[in-house]
Amino acid sequence: MNSSSFQRFLAESLGVAAIVAVVIGASHMAANLAAPAFGDLIMNALATAGVLVVAITILGPISGAHFNPIVTLVFWIQKKISAGLAIGYLFFQLLGGALGAILANLMFDQSAILASSNIRSGIGIFLGEIIASFGLVFLILMAIRISKEALIPSLVALWIVAGYFFTSSTSFANPAVTFGRAFSDAGSSIAWESVGMFVVMQIIGALLALFVFMFLTKPIRK
């Protein structure tokens, strides 16, 4: 592993750790404040939007700011990154997810690792996660296509905030973040038995987004 690759891997890990720490930490704070469920949702949405804009903006020049295995998967399918780099990104994204949850738990005087009891399942919730993941990947691909990369931090943040309120799953849209959330029992956590199906739905959403993107952007025959 050369220094350039490690810099990218570290940036990916830091980005995911920051996102998960914010998501879990916001829920711990909501619990401390005895906030109602909608208060927890609003706090999470606003905090997540903030960290996404910051993390993507400052770490994007180093790693591309994937911070998400389904984004890495789509870039690998398009041959924009090598298989070796994609595998490295995946490992460090998952590592960052776990570390982010542990740090959030410790900040709020919880055990470093907690077993989540928050089971998330059902056709509606799974559909919500497909939609959330589809929209996230599609907007990234389209922004790159139309040379609006500078808008990606705000576009991603806006989509995720919208997803908190309109999707039944509250828009996880990220396998590494899903994995990280399972290390806590905060309101925004997810039980381990729900993680697998969430990841499957996220992958389906990403692949559908890639398919639609390729169809919409292929040359039109006259």
Secondary structure, DSSP 8 states (H G I E B T S, - for coil): --HHHHHHHHHHHHHHHHHHHHHHHHHHHHHHTT--HHHHHHHHHHHHHHHHHHHHHHHHHHH----SHHHHHHHHHTTSS-HHHHHHHHHHHHHHHHHHHHHHHHHTT--SS--------SHHHHHHHHHHHHHHHHHHHHHHHTT-GGGHHHHHHHHHHHHHHHSTT-----HHHHHHHTT--STT---HHHHHHHHHHHHHHHHHHHHHHHHHHS----
